[in-house]
């Protein structure tokens, strides 16, 4: 019974056997045909050694530049009184400077080195370089306010403690601030403009660092949290110096570098790399037209560099 069932299951008619044999012949022809094509159309061999050497040299230069930026130039300073420009001269990152100043603006006071070390973004590498240069005052500053009583002819002295937060820069409410240059301004300069608080100032600087700088004031519309009506208020107090933009060489950029740029992303970055591998070096922004539309290319063009 079982043998009969198996025999019927595996039995094929004459047409079925012919179809199976024909299918096997087609598969064999395709397999050997693919191998024979290489004899008629030999593949060209490309020498990428020079290209690889240039990429290695570029990455090595980028690594040395990045290492150099980590070296600070500290000098003795009090974290409770130092201004933003002095912090920039030391070489601390913008995010560390913004967090330190924001802490002071909210009434914070550094009593020892541990407080400075807890600032968000203050890595051990940065702190070790400024550790021996930190100075702290031993007490609050007191000012004597002496008043004379005509009736009793006695002196009474009152002491008023000066809060460290008095050293913070306050927003000018009664006078219009002078124009602020977006690509060089720190958070202290930005918060002087009515409509920009510490959080928004930090976001504007963070987005500037990701972009590589602003070439137009209208770009801050892309900053999260900035409403259209708020933009109309603050934009008249902002100017831009496009020469401060940081460009990048598209011919040597990696997928990680392209993917992190707001105007590219990983999807378009992969397309760019495939296009570069296929056609070779990019000579101008127009070479990216197969990957980006005209609007995206116009926004991205100021950040691109193609020469060595």
Backbone as a ProteinNet text record, in pm:
[ID]
protein_1_A
[PRIMARY]
XXXXXXXXXXXXXXXXXXXXXXXXXXXXXXXXXXXXXXXXXXXXXXXXXXXXXXXXXXXXXXXXXXXXXXXXXXXXXXXXXXXXXXXXXXXXXXXXXXXXXXXXXXXXXXXXXXXXXXXXXXXXXXXXXXXXXXXXXXXXXXXXXXXXXXXXXXXXXXXXXXXXXXXXXXXXXXXXXXXXXXXXXXXXXXXXXXXXXXXXXXXXXXXXXXXXXXXXXXXXXXXXXXXXXXXXXXXXXXXXXXXXXXXXXXXXXXXXXXXXXXXXXXXXXXXXXXXXXXXXXXXXXXXXXXXXXXXXXXXXXXXXXXXX
[TERTIARY]
82.7	0	86.1	182.6	270.8	358.7	409.5	494.6	418.3	294	211.8	189.7	167.6	145.8	271.1	388.1	514.4	539.5	510.3	531.4	444	319.2	230.4	274.7	329.6	374.7	494.1	587.2	710.4	699.2	591.9	577.1	546.7	610.5	591	543.7	460.4	416.3	527.3	502.9	603.7	627.4	521.6	535.9	609	580.7	647.2	796.4	830.9	974.3	1043.9	979.2	1038.6	1058.2	959.3	971.5	1084.8	1100.8	1208.5	1344.6	1357.6	1485.6	1515.9	1414.4	1435.5	1477	1416	1451.1	1594.2	1633.9	1772.9	1871.2	1837	1926.2	1940.3	1829.4	1835.3	1923.5	1911.5	1993.3	2140.9	2174	2314.2	2369.2	2287.3	2332.6	2358.5	2270.9	2289.2	2415.1	2442.1	2560.4	2688	2698.3	2819.7	2825.9	2706.7	2705.3	2759.4	2728.1	2780.9	2931.2	2986.8	3133.1	3199	3131	3188.7	3188.6	3096.5	3089.6	3218.2	3280.5	3404.6	3516.8	3512.2	3615.2	3595.5	3471	3441.6	3447.5	3415.7	3418.3	3504.9	3635.1	3724.5	3706.7	3711.6	3699	3829.9	3815.6	3933.3	3979.4	4108.6	4167.5	4206.2	4159.1	4187.8	4287.3	4377.4	4476.7	4428.8	4386.9	4335.8	4441.1	4563.7	4666.7	4688.4	4691.2	4711.3	4592.8	4473.7	4351.8	4355.3	4393.8	4402	4507	4620.2	4724.8	4675.7	4600.2	4549.1	4447.6	4364	4265.5	4334.8	4437.2	4510.5	4578.5	4635.7	4701.8	4601.3	4484.7	4382	4331.8	4303	4255.1	4360.5	4487.6	4595.2	4602.6	4586.2	4587.1	4468.3	4350.9	4232.4	4252	4315.6	4338.9	4435	4539.9	4636.2	4574.2	4485.1	4417.1	4323.6	4251.2	4158.7	4232.9	4349.4	4429.3	4480.2	4516.5	4567.6	4460.3	4336.5	4228.2	4199.9	4238.7	4212.2	4308.1	4416.9	4513.6	4465	4448.9	4402.6	4521.9	4493.9	4597	4548.5	4545.3	4488.3	4580.5	4521.5	4591.2	4511.7	4570.2	4497.9	4367	4257.7	4128.4	4034.8	3938.9	3834.6	3708.3	3659.8	3540.9	3415.3	3417	3298.8	3295.2	3406.9	3410.9	3460.2	3521.2	3576.9	3465.8	3494.6	3394.2	3405.6	3310.7	3302.9	3421.4	3468.2	3579.7	3707.1	3727.9	3845.8	3837.3	3716.2	3698.6	3725.6	3686.5	3715.2	3866	3936.8	4081.7	4149.4	4094.7	4151.2	4137.3	4028.5	4009	3903.8	3824	3718.7	3610	3546.4	3439.6	3322.7	3248.7	3135.4	3031.5	3006.1	2902.5	2942.5	3072.6	3118.7	3106.8	3144	3134.8	2989.8	2899.3	2757.5	2700.9	2737.3	2686.4	2741.5	2868.3	2927.8	2860.3	2841.7	2779.9	2632.7	2564.4	2424.4	2411.1	2504.2	2503.7	2519.8	2609.5	2629	2508.5	2447.5	2332.1	2215.1	2206.2	2097.7	2130.1	2239.7	2275.4	2375.1	2429.6	2527.4	2659.3	2733.8	2860.8	2958.1	3076.4	3178.7	3260.9	3253.8	3328.7	3459.2	3467.5	3590.7	3598.2	3703.1	3727.4	3624.9	3566.9	3469.3	3347.5	3309.8	3196	3222.9	3344.7	3381.4	3383.4	3431.6	3442.4	3305	3199.9	3066.2	2991.7	3049.7	2984.3	2964.9	2844.7	2813.3	2902.1	2969.6	3059.9	3205	3231.9	3369.3	3430.3	3501.3	3563.2	3688.6	3736.5	3857.4	3977.2	3975.9	4087	4095.9	3979.1	3978.2	4008	3946.1	3962.9	4107.7	4175.3	4315.2	4405.6	4368.6	4450.2	4428.2	4308.7	4281.4	4285.2	4304.5	4297.5	4388.9	4514.2	4612.1	4598.4	4507.2	4491.7	4365.2	4287.2	4162.8	4190.5	4125.8	4139.2	4000.9	3991.7	3864.4	3883.9	3787.7	3793.8	3755.3	3811.6	3792.5	3666.9	3589.9	3468.3	3392.1	3280	3198.7	3254.2	3229.3	3275.4	3172.2	3215.5	3122.3	3151.8	3046.5	3062.1	2994.7	3064	3011.3	2923	2806.3	2713.3	2690.7	2759.6	2760.7	2658.4	2574.9	2474.8	2491.4	2474.9	2494.2	2358.7	2331.8	2207.7	2234.1	2160.5	2182.5	2139.9	2036.1	1987.5	2078.7	2119.1	2197.6	2346.5	2385.8	2526.5	2605.1	2540.2	2605.2	2614.4	2711.6	2728.3	2667.1	2594.3	2545.1	2592.7	2652.7	2710.5	2631.9	2591.6	2521	2604.5	2597.8	2677.5	2584.4	2623.7	2546.3	2636.9	2595.2	2674.7	2644.5	2751	2736.4	2726.4	2621.2	2600.8	2688.2	2747.8	2829.1	2750.2	2618.3	2539.6	2533.1	2574.9	2574.6	2671.8	2768	2866.6	2815.5	2700.2	2647.8	2596.3	2597.6	2553	2401.9	2335.9	2190.8	2142.5	2025.1	1965.7	1924.2	1958.3	1923.8	1780	1694.6	1553.9	1512.9	1580.7	1539.9	1609.8	1707.5	1778.9	1799.5	1796.8	1815.4	1961.5	1986.9	2125.6	2186	2316.9	2384.8	2379.4	2391.4	2382.2	2485.9	2445	2530.2	2563.6	2692	2736.5	2718.5	2639.3	2597.3	2710.7	2808.8	2912.3	3022.6	3024.3	3128	3069.9	2938.7	2876.1	2873	2888.5	2869.6	2730.3	2696.4	2562.5	2535.8	2638.5	2620.5	2576	2636.3	2597.9	2456.7	2419.2	2287.5	2174.7	2195.1	2086.5	2060.1	2146.9	2120.6	2009.8	1978.5	1872	1739	1643.8	1512.5	1447.5	1404.6	1345.5	1434.6	1561.1	1654.4	1695.7	1657	1696.4	1815.9	1860.5	1978	1960.6	1841.2	1818.1	1823.5	1754.9	1754.1	1893.3	1965.6	2102.3	2191.5	2175.2	2254.1	2220	2091.7	2051.8	2105.2	2104.2	2156.9	2305.1	2381.3	2524.7	2548.8	2469.5	2486.5	2457.1	2350.5	2316.4	2420.9	2478.2	2586.8	2707	2740.1	2854.2	2830	2705.2	2673.6	2677.4	2622.9	2621.3	2761.2	2840.5	2968	2961.4	2851.2	2833.7	2710.8	2667.5	2552.2	2599.5	2536.3	2564.8	2449.2	2338.3	2224	2152.5	2099.1	2027.8	1904.6	1843.9	1721.2	1742.3	1866.4	1892.5	1855.1	1849.4	1814.3	1667.3	1588.4	1451.6	1450.4	1560.8	1570.4	1602.3	1632.7	1664	1535.9	1538.6	1419.5	1380.6	1253	1201.3	1190.7	1241.7	1234.3	1110.4	1011.5	888.3	905.6	813.6	821.8	809.9	717.1	699.5	820.9	882.4	1003.9	1119.6	1124.5	1230.1	1221.7	1101.8	1085.9	1137.4	1128.5	1174.1	1325.2	1388	1532	1616.9	1560.5	1642.6	1700.3	1630.9	1680.7	1802.2	1833.7	1951.7	2065.4	2051.7	2152.3	2212.6	2341.4	2411.5	2497.4	2543.4	2621.2	2744.6	2857.2	2980.8	3007	2971.7	2984.3	3127.6	3226.1	3365.4	3407	3326.6	3359.3	3304.4	3238.2	3182.4	3295.8	3279.4	3374.9	3329.8	3407.2	3374	3440.9	3395.7	3456.5	3478.8	3582.3	3618.8	3534.2	3447.2	3354.6	3426	3542.8	3614.4	3681.5	3689.2	3755.3	3665.2	3540.1	3449.7	3403.3	3385	3335.2	3183.7	3123.1	2977.8	2932.1	3011.1	2973.5	2972.4	3070	3074.4	2957.3	2928	2817.1	2683.1	2668.5	2540.9	2501.9	2600.8	2571.5	2536.4	2563.4	2531.1	2380.8	2316.5	2170.2	2119.3	2200.7	2156.6	2185.7	2242	2274.9	2202.3	2244.2	2185.2	2249.7	2223.9	2289.6	2240.1	2114.4	2061.8	2127.9	2129.3	2194.7	2346.2	2401.7	2545.1	2589.9	2510.8	2544.9	2539.5	2441	2432.1	2552.6	2597.5	2714.6	2839.2	2856.6	2975	2971.9	2852.8	2842.1	2871.8	2822.7	2848.6	2997.2	3060	3204.3	3285.6	3246.8	3318.8	3303.3	3188.7	3161.8	3227.8	3213.5	3261	3395	3440.4	3565.4	3540.4	3640.4	3631.4	3523.8	3465.9	3373.4	3453.7	3413.3	3481.8	3406.9	3276.2	3194.1	3063.7	2983.8	2856.6	2760.4	2776	2686.9	2700.2	2812.5	2831.1	2738.9	2678.2	2588.5	2442.8	2415.3	2277.4	2206.5	2277.2	2205	2158.5	2213.8	2182.9	2090.3	2112.4	2035.7	1955.8	1838.2	1761.6	1821	1773.4	1832.8	1823.6	1712.1	1695.7	1793.9	1806.2	1900.4	2043.7	2074.2	2209.8	2244.6	2146.5	2170	2200	2130	2152.5	2288	2329.4	2451.9	2577.9	2567.4	2684.9	2784.6	2740.6	2839.5	2931.5	2895	2975.9	3073.2	3066.9	3143.8	3278.4	3377.5	3509.5	3555.8	3619	3655.4	3805.4	3880	4024.4	4095.6	4223.5	4304.2	4326.5
-121.2	0	126.2	126.6	244.2	254.4	139	141.8	192.6	152.6	198.7	349.8	399.7	545.7	626	574	641.8	637.9	525.7	512.5	611.8	625.7	720.8	864.9	891.3	1027.5	1068.9	976.5	1007.4	979.7	928	897.6	1025.2	1040.7	1158.2	1112.2	1191.9	1163.1	1198	1164.3	1192	1342	1424	1569.6	1628.4	1574.7	1625.8	1595.2	1472.7	1439.1	1527.8	1555.6	1643.8	1785.3	1832.9	1967.6	1977.6	1873.1	1873.5	1872.3	1786.7	1780.4	1913.4	1975.6	2105.8	2212.9	2212.1	2309.9	2292.2	2166	2140	2187	2166.4	2212.2	2364.3	2434.9	2582.5	2630	2566	2604.4	2581.9	2468.2	2438.6	2539.4	2575.2	2673.2	2808.9	2850.3	2980.4	2981.3	2871.1	2865.3	2876.2	2792.8	2796.2	2920.2	2970.8	3092	3211.8	3221.4	3332.5	3330.1	3208.3	3197.2	3226.2	3194.7	3217.6	3365.6	3444.5	3587.7	3659.5	3619.3	3685.7	3669.4	3562.5	3544	3639.5	3674.9	3765.3	3912.6	3938.3	4076.1	4080.2	4084.3	4083.7	4210.6	4195.6	4310.2	4387.5	4524.2	4608.3	4612.9	4610.2	4618	4762.4	4813.8	4951.5	4950.9	5047.1	5060.5	5165.4	5119	5209.7	5240.8	5204.3	5224.3	5372.2	5454	5598.3	5658.9	5612.8	5661.3	5625.2	5500.8	5456.3	5534.9	5567.5	5644.2	5784.8	5846.6	5980.6	5980.3	5877.8	5868.6	5848.2	5763.4	5738.3	5865.5	5942.6	6068	6168	6174.9	6268.6	6231.9	6102.9	6059.1	6081.1	6063.9	6086.1	6233.1	6322.3	6466.4	6505.8	6444	6472.9	6429.1	6313.7	6262.6	6351.4	6398.3	6485.6	6619.4	6669.9	6796.5	6783.2	6670	6646.8	6637.2	6572.9	6560.6	6695.5	6780	6912.3	6998.9	6982	7063.4	7029.9	6912.4	6872.2	6937.4	6995.1	7058.4	7197.7	7225.2	7355.1	7445.2	7574.2	7672.1	7744.1	7674.1	7732.7	7835.2	7919.8	8015.7	8026.1	8075.2	8082.2	8160.3	8102.8	8169.8	8120	8205.5	8172.4	8135.3	8012.5	7972.1	8049.6	8121.2	8197.6	8336.9	8382.2	8519.1	8526.9	8423.1	8429.2	8451.4	8530.8	8558.1	8458.1	8465.7	8367.2	8377.1	8499.1	8515.7	8452.4	8462	8400.2	8248.2	8195.4	8050.5	8002.6	8084	8050.1	8050.7	8147.9	8154.1	8031.3	7979.2	7857	7740.4	7739.7	7634	7532.3	7559.8	7466	7460.1	7345.1	7333.4	7426.3	7462.8	7554.2	7499.2	7367.8	7312.5	7319.2	7302	7311.8	7455.7	7551.1	7692.8	7730.8	7687.8	7720.7	7662.5	7539.4	7476	7543.4	7583.1	7650.5	7785.7	7861.7	7993.5	7981.3	7880	7861.2	7826.5	7747.7	7712.1	7836.2	7927.7	8051.4	8143.3	8149.8	8237.7	8196.9	8068.6	8019.1	8025.8	8094.5	8113.3	8014.9	7930.3	7831.8	7895.1	7829.9	7882.5	7766.2	7778.8	7674.5	7695.6	7600.6	7609.6	7531.2	7433.9	7356.3	7297.3	7221	7165.9	7060.4	6993.1	6889.3	6946.8	7069.5	7132.7	7158.3	7201.9	7226.3	7095	6991.8	6861.1	6802.5	6844.6	6791.6	6862.8	6969.5	7039.2	6942.4	6939.9	6847.2	6876.5	6774.2	6788.7	6804.9	6826.4	6842.1	6702.5	6657.5	6525.2	6529.8	6413.4	6406.3	6463.1	6450.9	6503.7	6655.5	6723.6	6869.3	6911.3	6841.3	6881.4	6866.2	6762.2	6742.2	6855.3	6916.7	7024.9	7157.9	7177.5	7304.1	7288.3	7167.2	7138.8	7230.1	7239	7315.4	7466.1	7511.2	7655	7712.2	7628.5	7674.3	7749.9	7864.5	7946.8	7968.5	7972.3	7992.6	8095.1	8190.3	8288.9	8221.5	8267.4	8200.7	8245.1	8335.4	8378	8477.5	8516.3	8612.3	8751.5	8836	8973.9	9055.6	9131.3	9211.6	9359	9438.2	9582.6	9650.2	9741.9	9809.6	9925.9	9931	10039.8	10111.9	10226.8	10297	10409.3	10416.4	10523.5	10594.4	10723.3	10803.9	10852	10830.7	10876.6	11009.3	11116.3	11248.9	11253.2	11175.9	11180.5	11106	10989.7	10908.2	10920	10974.8	10994.5	10862.4	10757.7	10627.6	10575.9	10490.6	10426.3	10286.6	10256.2	10119	10069	9955.8	9899.5	9775.5	9773	9657	9596.3	9468.1	9394.7	9332.9	9347.5	9289.2	9195.6	9073	8973	8980.3	8982.5	8991.8	8851.1	8824.8	8692.4	8678.4	8559.8	8539.6	8554.9	8537	8546.5	8689	8790.2	8928.5	8949.8	8859.4	8875.8	8829.3	8764.2	8715.4	8831.3	8813.3	8916.4	8912.1	9025.6	9031.7	9079.4	9036.9	9074.7	9221.1	9293.1	9434.2	9447.8	9494.9	9501.7	9640.2	9741.2	9877.2	9932.4	9860.8	9909.8	9794.3	9825.1	9722.3	9679.2	9546.8	9499.4	9521.3	9533.8	9548	9415.6	9417	9292	9189.3	9065.4	8955.6	8868.2	8837.1	8751.7	8605.4	8532.2	8397.7	8297.3	8308.1	8205	8220.7	8330.5	8350.6	8380.4	8393.8	8430.9	8313.7	8343.5	8242.2	8259.7	8175.4	8179.9	8309.7	8368.6	8495	8605.5	8610.3	8712.7	8689.3	8564	8533.6	8562.9	8534.4	8554.2	8701.7	8789.7	8932.9	8979.4	8897.3	8931.6	8884.9	8975	8939.8	8834.6	8726.2	8616.9	8493.5	8507.6	8394.7	8370.4	8255.8	8217.9	8124.5	8080.4	7991.7	7861.3	7801.5	7674.1	7693.4	7795.5	7820.8	7860.3	7938.6	7977	7854.6	7762.3	7639.2	7557.9	7551.9	7477.7	7543.6	7677.1	7748.7	7719	7717.9	7689.7	7543.4	7453	7309.7	7281.7	7340.8	7319.9	7384	7497.6	7562	7469.8	7400.8	7309.4	7189.6	7139.5	7025.5	7066	7182.7	7230.3	7263.8	7324.5	7381.1	7532.4	7589.6	7734.8	7773	7897.4	7949.5	8039.6	8026.7	8119.8	8217.8	8197.4	8288	8284.9	8400	8408.6	8319.1	8300.8	8221.3	8076	8029.4	7890.1	7857.6	7958	7928.4	7890.7	7906.2	7854.8	7703.6	7637.8	7493	7446.6	7540	7505.4	7468.1	7356.7	7309.3	7408.3	7444.8	7532	7676.8	7714.6	7853.9	7870.5	7939.9	7961.1	8071.4	8075.1	8174.3	8316.2	8336.6	8471.1	8512.9	8416	8445.5	8479.1	8410.9	8438.7	8581.9	8629.8	8766.9	8867.7	8833	8924.1	8926	8809.2	8800.6	8818.5	8792.7	8793.3	8931.1	9037.4	9171.8	9210.1	9130.4	9156.9	9059.1	8982.9	8881.9	8909.8	8884.2	8893.1	8768.2	8744.1	8623.6	8660.4	8601.2	8611.9	8476.6	8459	8327	8276.4	8366.7	8322	8234.7	8231.7	8150.1	8008.3	7975.7	7840.9	7739.1	7623.4	7513	7418.2	7411.3	7323	7186.8	7088.4	6955.3	6905.2	6825.4	6772.5	6650.3	6662.6	6554.7	6433	6453.1	6341.8	6250	6292.9	6212.3	6187	6227.9	6214	6069.5	6027.8	5894.3	5897.4	5779.6	5771.5	5831.5	5813.6	5867.9	6020.9	6081.2	6227.1	6279.5	6213.8	6257.4	6236	6122.5	6090.2	6184.9	6242.1	6332	6474.3	6506.7	6642.3	6653.8	6758.4	6770.6	6778.6	6827.2	6842.7	6719.8	6614.1	6494.1	6373	6325.8	6205.3	6079.7	5968	5842.6	5789.4	5808.4	5755.7	5823.2	5957.6	6029.6	6011.2	5994.2	5971.9	5844.6	5738.7	5612.8	5630.1	5704.4	5728.9	5808	5904.7	5983.1	5896.2	5807.4	5721.4	5624.7	5571.1	5482.6	5558.1	5682.7	5764.4	5798.3	5824.9	5855.2	5732.9	5615.7	5493.3	5460.3	5498.3	5466.1	5565.4	5694.3	5798.2	5858.3	5832	5891.7	6020.3	6102.8	6225.9	6320.6	6393.5	6500.9	6626.6	6695.3	6818.8	6943.2	6932.5	7047.3	6995.2	7088.5	7050.4	6994.1	7033.3	6982.8	6832.5	6774.5	6629.4	6550.8	6618.8	6551.5	6554.1	6611	6622.2	6487.6	6374.9	6246.2	6199.4	6257.5	6212.6	6309.1	6440.7	6541.8	6626.4	6671.2	6763.1	6902.6	6991.2	7124.7	7203.1	7188.5	7262.6	7213.8	7082.4	7026.6	7060.6	7058.3	7088.8	7234.8	7323.9	7466	7491.3	7421.1	7438.2	7382	7272.7	7204.1	7264.6	7326.5	7370.9	7455.8	7550.4	7633.6	7555.7	7430.6	7353.2	7256.8	7251.8	7152.6	7208.2	7122.9	7153.9	7032.4	7056.4	6945.2	6933.4	7039.6	7035.8	6985.3	6946.1	6894.3	7001
0	0	0	91.2	101.2	-22.9	-69.6	-188.3	-309.2	-321.2	-434.6	-427.7	-305.1	-289.2	-325.8	-284.4	-317	-466.6	-529.4	-674.3	-751.5	-710.6	-777	-755	-635.2	-604.5	-688.4	-710.9	-784.4	-933	-977.5	-1121.1	-1197.5	-1313.8	-1398.5	-1535.5	-1594.8	-1731.2	-1829.5	-1954.8	-2058.1	-2072.1	-2068.7	-2080.6	-1959.4	-1841	-1720.2	-1722.5	-1766.8	-1776	-1877.8	-1988.2	-2090.3	-2035.4	-1958.1	-1900	-1800.1	-1715.8	-1617.5	-1686.5	-1789	-1861.2	-1929.2	-1988	-2053.2	-1953.9	-1834.1	-1731.6	-1683.4	-1667.2	-1626	-1731.8	-1860.4	-1968.1	-1967.9	-1942.4	-1937.9	-1823.2	-1706.1	-1590.4	-1619.6	-1682.5	-1714.3	-1814.9	-1915.1	-2015.8	-1951.3	-1858.8	-1792.9	-1706	-1637.2	-1550.9	-1633.6	-1738.6	-1820.3	-1908.8	-1946.9	-2029.2	-1954.8	-1825.3	-1746.5	-1735.8	-1728.8	-1721.4	-1855.6	-1966	-2098.9	-2137.1	-2078.2	-2113.3	-2077.8	-1965.2	-1923.1	-2024.9	-2108.3	-2211.1	-2328.5	-2356.9	-2468.2	-2426.6	-2299.8	-2249	-2123.4	-2140.9	-2023.7	-1941.5	-1809.2	-1719.4	-1710.6	-1706.2	-1694.6	-1549.3	-1532.4	-1398.8	-1368.3	-1256.4	-1216.4	-1100.9	-1107.1	-1001.8	-901.4	-783.4	-680.7	-574.4	-598.8	-496.8	-468	-574.1	-554.7	-479.9	-515.1	-446.6	-299	-268.4	-130.1	-51.9	-117.5	-50.6	-16.1	-106.7	-82	31.7	33.7	142.5	277.1	278.5	403.2	452	358.5	395.3	450.5	386.3	431.6	571.4	594.3	725.6	833	796.1	891.7	930.7	831.2	859.6	945.4	916.7	997.1	1141.4	1160	1295.5	1372.3	1303.4	1370.9	1405.2	1315.2	1342.5	1460.8	1465.8	1577.1	1709.3	1707.7	1829.5	1874.5	1777.3	1811	1876.6	1835.2	1889.3	2035.1	2078.8	2215.5	2314.5	2265.6	2353.9	2389.9	2518.9	2566	2596.7	2608.8	2647.3	2773.2	2886	3007.5	3072.6	3155.1	3240	3370.1	3477.1	3604.7	3592.8	3639.2	3629.4	3739.1	3772.5	3869.4	3792.4	3804.8	3726.9	3763	3876.2	3917	3855.4	3799.3	3747.1	3603.7	3548.3	3414.3	3312.1	3206.9	3104.6	2990.4	2898.6	2790.3	2695.3	2666.8	2573.7	2628.3	2757.7	2818.4	2811.9	2829.9	2818.7	2676.8	2579	2439.3	2414.6	2474.2	2457.3	2517.8	2625.1	2683.8	2587.8	2511.9	2413.7	2449.9	2553.3	2592.1	2484.7	2466.1	2365.3	2397.3	2293.1	2310.1	2406.6	2400.2	2486.4	2634.3	2662.3	2800.1	2849.6	2764.7	2801.8	2828	2738.6	2753.8	2883.6	2915.5	3037.9	3163.2	3160.1	3274.9	3299.6	3192.8	3207.8	3247.9	3195	3231.5	3379.7	3430.6	3572.8	3659.3	3619.2	3695.4	3685.7	3565.2	3547.4	3636.4	3667.3	3751.6	3900.1	3932.1	4072.1	4125	4039.3	4083.2	4121.2	4208.7	4256.6	4275.2	4217.9	4228.5	4355.5	4446.5	4571.5	4566.1	4479	4466.8	4326	4302.2	4169	4130.3	4229.3	4198.9	4127.3	4164.2	4098.3	3951	3918.3	3778.6	3701.2	3765.6	3700	3666.7	3739.6	3716.9	3605.4	3548.9	3438.4	3322.3	3267	3158.4	3037.3	2987.8	2874.3	2914.8	3042	3091.6	3108.4	3007.4	3013.8	3100.1	3137.2	3219	3144.5	3012.2	2932.3	2944.1	2935.6	2948.6	3092.8	3188.6	3328.1	3374	3332.5	3372.7	3323.3	3212.9	3159.2	3231.1	3289.7	3359.1	3510.5	3559.4	3703.1	3784.3	3745.5	3823.7	3805.3	3717	3691.8	3756.8	3824.2	3885	4014.7	4031.7	4151.4	4211.5	4344.6	4412.3	4523.6	4537.6	4645.3	4775.6	4885.5	5014.9	5086.7	5032.5	5101.1	5018.7	5068	4996.2	5015.1	4917.1	4923.1	4998.1	5096.7	5175.6	5153.3	5147.3	5132.8	5251	5313.1	5432.2	5390.8	5452.3	5427	5559.5	5578.2	5706.2	5703.8	5810	5820.8	5955.5	5955.7	6075.6	6126.2	6257.5	6319.8	6389.2	6350.3	6408.7	6554.7	6590.3	6726.9	6822.5	6787	6877.3	6850.6	6735	6700.9	6709.3	6656.5	6656.2	6512.9	6492.3	6362.5	6366.3	6264.9	6249.5	6114	6116.6	5994.9	5954.4	5830.2	5776.8	5667.2	5662.2	5564.1	5460.5	5339.1	5229.4	5150.7	5143.2	5071.1	4922.6	4843.6	4698.9	4641	4570.1	4509.6	4386.9	4366.5	4246.6	4119	4126.8	4004.7	3952.3	4033.8	3987	3873.6	3858.3	3751.8	3617.2	3615.6	3488.3	3405.8	3277.3	3184.9	3174.4	3196.2	3192.8	3056.3	3022.8	2896.1	2901.3	2793.7	2789.2	2739.1	2831.3	2796.8	2747.4	2790.1	2756.1	2634.3	2580.1	2462.6	2366.4	2237	2136	2133.3	2133.1	2128.2	1990.4	1986.9	1858.8	1784.3	1649.7	1572	1618.3	1622.3	1666.7	1546.8	1529.9	1419.2	1459.5	1383.4	1422.3	1428.5	1340.2	1331.4	1435.7	1507.2	1608.5	1746.4	1756.1	1883	1979.5	2108.1	2211.3	2271.2	2366	2423.2	2498.2	2556.7	2629.4	2534.6	2415.8	2318	2265.6	2248.2	2192.3	2290.8	2418.4	2515.2	2542	2495.9	2510.8	2417.4	2317.1	2223.1	2280.9	2286.6	2339.1	2249.2	2309.4	2233.6	2228.1	2272.5	2275.4	2420.2	2473.5	2608.3	2606.3	2722.5	2728.9	2652.4	2658.7	2589.5	2438.5	2387.7	2244.3	2195	2275.2	2237.3	2225.4	2319.2	2313.3	2188.9	2152.5	2032.5	1905.6	1901.1	1783.9	1765.7	1874	1866.3	1831.1	1889.4	1860.1	1712	1658.5	1517.1	1426.9	1470.5	1394.2	1384	1492.2	1491.2	1401	1399.6	1313.8	1167	1135.6	997.7	946.6	1032.8	990.1	982.4	1030.4	1027.8	946.8	964.5	890.8	777	659.4	550.3	529.7	603.2	596.8	731.4	771.9	899.3	898.3	780.8	771.2	810.3	816.4	852.1	996.4	1082.5	1221.4	1234.2	1126.8	1127.7	1146.1	1109	1117.7	1259.7	1349.2	1487.2	1560.7	1629.4	1701.2	1810.7	1812.8	1917.4	1876.8	1758.2	1713.7	1625.3	1675.4	1601.6	1497.8	1399.9	1292.3	1346.4	1439.7	1494.2	1578	1642.7	1718.8	1625.5	1510.2	1413.2	1362.5	1337	1289.4	1391.8	1518.2	1624	1635.4	1632	1658.5	1533.9	1414.2	1292.5	1260.7	1300.6	1268.9	1352.1	1454	1536.1	1507	1398.3	1364.1	1227.7	1214.3	1086.1	1070.4	948.8	920	839	877.3	800.3	734.4	605.4	540.9	532	544.1	533.5	651.9	758.7	875.9	867	755.4	738.9	727.2	789.8	780.6	669.9	562.9	451.3	470.4	393.2	398.3	255.7	238.5	107.4	78	-21	-52.7	-111.2	-168.2	-230.5	-129.3	-3.4	98.9	219.6	211.6	325.2	339.7	463.9	494	507.2	512.5	526.2	658.9	763.7	894	890.5	822.1	811.7	729.2	618.9	533.6	602.7	670.4	732.9	844.4	914.1	1025.8	980.4	853.7	808.4	785.6	841.1	830.1	687.2	592.9	455.5	368.4	427.9	349.8	406.8	522.8	580.7	525.2	591.7	554.7	419.9	390.2	264.1	144.3	144.4	35.2	40.4	161.1	174.6	104.4	118.9	50.5	-100.8	-149.6	-293.3	-343.5	-264.5	-303.3	-313.1	-216.7	-217.8	-335.3	-366.9	-483	-611.9	-620.2	-738.6	-748.9	-636	-636	-675.5	-628.5	-664.6	-812.7	-869.4	-1009.8	-1104.5	-1076.4	-1168.4	-1129.1	-1008.4	-963.3	-887.5	-876.8	-798	-849.5	-753.2	-788.1	-819.2	-924	-960.9	-919.6	-906.9	-868.1	-809.9	-758.1	-698.2	-801.9	-928	-1033.2	-1051.7	-1013.1	-1026.8	-934.8	-837.5	-743.2	-788.1	-904.6	-952.7	-965.5	-997.7	-1000.6	-863.3	-756	-620.2	-548	-562.9	-491.6	-588.8	-546.1	-629	-620.2	-702.4	-713.3	-583.5	-510.2	-385.1	-279.1	-263.3	-165.3	-202.5	-331.6	-376.8	-351.3	-366.3	-341.1	-193.7	-105.7	38.1	80.5	17.1	58.5	-2	-118.7	-194.9	-115.3	-29.7	41.8	135	169.6	264.1	192.9	61.6	-12.9	-58.6	-56.1	-109.9	-189.9	-304.2	-392.1	-415	-398.1	-420.3	-296.3	-313.9	-202.9	-98
[MASK]
++++++++++++++++++++++++++++++++++++++++++++++++++++++++++++++++++++++++++++++++++++++++++++++++++++++++++++++++++++++++++++++++++++++++++++++++++++++++++++++++++++++++++++++++++++++++++++++++++++++++++++++++++++++++++++++++++++++++++++++++++++++++++++++++++++++++++++++++++++++++++++++++++++++++++++++++++++

